[in-house]
């Protein structure tokens, strides 16, 4: 099934990033958070968890690590003082730029022998599939479980 192949590619990309970013003190999971924060400044942990459909505890653990390493800053939300917003520090921006180069190197290696138009089509199809999967999960959350009474 094609999902097995996609899963394998994702696992290999995580292994590749973990190995190539060890000197930068960034894991693959942290790299993806840096990437998200690079394009979504001043955002809450909850919004990140919702975007990636990951539990808040996992995001919290990664954010804590990134804050301790100096890659991410927590700032108080001016509209809601009980909420912290996240943004990349200068160190985080620099590290992301370098780690992005490693991910680009992986992508280029994986795409060897694939024509650009085939890649464009694949990207388009995967985007539709990702949106369909997101809608399926959202619809599941809206449905109430049916309980039979005795």
Secondary structure, DSSP 4 states (H G I P E B T S, - for coil): -HHHHHHHHHHHHHHHHHHHTGGGT--HHHHHHHHHHHHS-SB-HHHHHHHHT--HHHHHHHHHHHHHTTSEEEEEETTEEEEEEEEE-HHHHHHHHHHHHHHHHHHHHHTTT--HHHHHHHHHHHHHHHHHHHHHHHHHHHSPPP----
